[in-house]
Amino acid sequence: MNVNRYLPHYADGAVPQFVENDMFTTVVPLSKGTQKTKAGSQKSSQKILEILREQPKTTIQELASSLAISDRAIKKHISNLKDQGRLRRIGPDKGGHWEVVDREDGGGSQ
């Protein structure tokens, strides 16, 4: 096990903790930057809306590439935005486009 190899990516100099009871456990502390936040998720959703407002035919793969997050994360954001009534798909998956719904209240779908 080479914990020290991965530690700089997670803990910025923190020391891992090795615990041996009935099972052997390694605890690697996380730095603040590696924890997911609601604000970070909202930023990604906002960036998705900005891109789709400018380029409605942008694909999920293109969004993922430009935001440096996974296709799955993009799909989750899009699903949430559709549930909030802030984004709508017009036409089929191939050949269709996105429509950003600008509403003061960010209300539900029609």
VOPAGU-2260 file (C-alpha; in pm, 1 decimal, decimal comma):
REM VOPAGU-2260
SITE   aa  ch    i         X         Y         Z
SITE  MET   A    0       0,0       0,0       0,0
SITE  ASN   A    1     148,4     330,8    -108,2
SITE  VAL   A    2     -62,0     587,6      80,6
SITE  ASN   A    3     211,5     849,5      66,9
SITE  ARG   A    4     195,3     847,5    -312,5
SITE  TYR   A    5    -167,1     967,3    -309,3
SITE  LEU   A    6    -163,3    1177,6       6,0
SITE  PRO   A    7     -54,5    1506,2    -158,6
SITE  HIS   A    8    -362,1    1489,1    -382,7
SITE  TYR   A    9    -595,4    1470,7     -85,1
SITE  ALA   A   10    -454,2    1615,0     232,3
SITE  ASP   A   11    -190,4    1881,5     161,6
SITE  GLY   A   12      67,7    1748,3     406,6
SITE  ALA   A   13    -167,2    1590,2     661,6
SITE  VAL   A   14     -59,8    1257,2     809,3
SITE  PRO   A   15    -265,0     941,5     747,4
SITE  GLN   A   16    -387,0     745,7    1045,2
SITE  PHE   A   17    -344,6     366,8    1058,6
SITE  VAL   A   18    -584,4     186,1    1294,3
SITE  GLU   A   19    -559,2    -184,2    1371,4
SITE  ASN   A   20    -845,9    -350,9    1556,3
SITE  ASP   A   21   -1047,9    -642,5    1422,3
SITE  MET   A   22    -982,2    -487,7    1081,7
SITE  PHE   A   23    -701,6    -274,2     951,2
SITE  THR   A   24    -817,8      78,9     858,6
SITE  THR   A   25    -638,0     367,6     695,6
SITE  VAL   A   26    -780,2     716,6     745,8
SITE  VAL   A   27    -668,9     977,3     492,7
SITE  PRO   A   28    -772,6    1330,6     590,3
SITE  LEU   A   29    -920,4    1544,9     313,1
SITE  SER   A   30    -824,1    1901,7     245,4
SITE  LYS   A   31   -1104,2    2157,1     213,8
SITE  GLY   A   32   -1059,7    2171,5    -164,1
SITE  THR   A   33   -1151,5    1805,2    -215,0
SITE  GLN   A   34   -1487,2    1821,0     -40,3
SITE  LYS   A   35   -1791,1    1873,1    -260,6
SITE  THR   A   36   -1993,9    2181,1    -184,6
SITE  LYS   A   37   -2338,1    2296,9    -282,7
SITE  ALA   A   38   -2185,2    2622,8    -405,7
SITE  GLY   A   39   -1955,7    2432,7    -644,5
SITE  SER   A   40   -2252,6    2241,1    -781,5
SITE  GLN   A   41   -2446,8    2564,2    -830,5
SITE  LYS   A   42   -2148,8    2715,4   -1013,2
SITE  SER   A   43   -2139,2    2420,4   -1252,8
SITE  SER   A   44   -2512,9    2446,1   -1316,3
SITE  GLN   A   45   -2478,6    2818,9   -1380,2
SITE  LYS   A   46   -2192,2    2759,5   -1624,0
SITE  ILE   A   47   -2399,7    2496,8   -1805,9
SITE  LEU   A   48   -2682,6    2746,9   -1846,0
SITE  GLU   A   49   -2443,6    3015,4   -1971,3
SITE  ILE   A   50   -2292,7    2782,6   -2232,2
SITE  LEU   A   51   -2631,3    2654,5   -2348,7
SITE  ARG   A   52   -2769,9    3008,3   -2368,5
SITE  GLU   A   53   -2488,4    3099,4   -2610,0
SITE  GLN   A   54   -2469,3    2765,0   -2793,5
SITE  PRO   A   55   -2800,0    2571,3   -2765,9
SITE  LYS   A   56   -2676,8    2277,1   -2975,6
SITE  THR   A   57   -2388,5    2198,2   -2738,5
SITE  THR   A   58   -2365,6    1826,8   -2656,2
SITE  ILE   A   59   -2323,7    1667,6   -2314,3
SITE  GLN   A   60   -1973,6    1556,0   -2414,2
SITE  GLU   A   61   -1879,6    1911,5   -2512,1
SITE  LEU   A   62   -2014,6    2046,5   -2181,2
SITE  ALA   A   63   -1820,7    1783,4   -1987,3
SITE  SER   A   64   -1502,4    1869,7   -2172,7
SITE  SER   A   65   -1533,4    2245,6   -2129,5
SITE  LEU   A   66   -1620,7    2220,7   -1757,0
SITE  ALA   A   67   -1371,8    1938,1   -1687,7
SITE  ILE   A   68   -1634,0    1718,0   -1520,0
SITE  SER   A   69   -1776,3    1379,1   -1618,7
SITE  ASP   A   70   -2061,6    1316,4   -1863,0
SITE  ARG   A   71   -2252,6    1165,8   -1571,6
SITE  ALA   A   72   -2214,2    1485,6   -1366,4
SITE  ILE   A   73   -2338,3    1691,9   -1662,3
SITE  LYS   A   74   -2641,7    1464,3   -1698,6
SITE  LYS   A   75   -2717,2    1503,9   -1327,1
SITE  HIS   A   76   -2693,1    1883,4   -1349,8
SITE  ILE   A   77   -2913,9    1888,2   -1659,2
SITE  SER   A   78   -3171,2    1665,6   -1488,2
SITE  ASN   A   79   -3179,6    1899,9   -1188,2
SITE  LEU   A   80   -3207,3    2207,2   -1411,7
SITE  LYS   A   81   -3495,9    2046,8   -1602,8
SITE  ASP   A   82   -3671,1    1956,8   -1274,7
SITE  GLN   A   83   -3632,3    2319,9   -1164,0
SITE  GLY   A   84   -3785,6    2439,7   -1490,9
SITE  ARG   A   85   -3468,0    2625,5   -1586,7
SITE  LEU   A   86   -3378,0    2413,0   -1890,2
SITE  ARG   A   87   -3579,6    2243,8   -2162,0
SITE  ARG   A   88   -3486,6    2010,9   -2449,1
SITE  ILE   A   89   -3645,9    2101,4   -2782,5
SITE  GLY   A   90   -3653,4    1824,1   -3040,8
SITE  PRO   A   91   -3482,1    1484,9   -3041,9
SITE  ASP   A   92   -3152,8    1392,2   -2877,0
SITE  LYS   A   93   -2983,1    1411,0   -3215,7
SITE  GLY   A   94   -3067,9    1726,9   -3402,0
SITE  GLY   A   95   -3248,0    1902,9   -3118,7
SITE  HIS   A   96   -3130,4    2190,5   -2900,9
SITE  TRP   A   97   -3146,5    2325,7   -2546,8
SITE  GLU   A   98   -3361,0    2616,0   -2436,8
SITE  VAL   A   99   -3266,4    2804,2   -2121,1
SITE  VAL   A  100   -3580,2    2920,5   -1940,8
SITE  ASP   A  101   -3530,3    3263,8   -1786,8
SITE  ARG   A  102   -3772,1    3303,5   -1497,5
SITE  GLU   A  103   -3751,4    3529,8   -1197,3
SITE  ASP   A  104   -3867,2    3258,0    -959,9
SITE  GLY   A  105   -3689,7    2965,4   -1129,6
SITE  GLY   A  106   -4024,1    2788,1   -1099,0
SITE  GLY   A  107   -4138,4    2449,1   -1219,7
SITE  SER   A  108   -4211,7    2329,4   -1569,6
SITE  GLN   A  109   -4518,7    2433,1   -1766,0
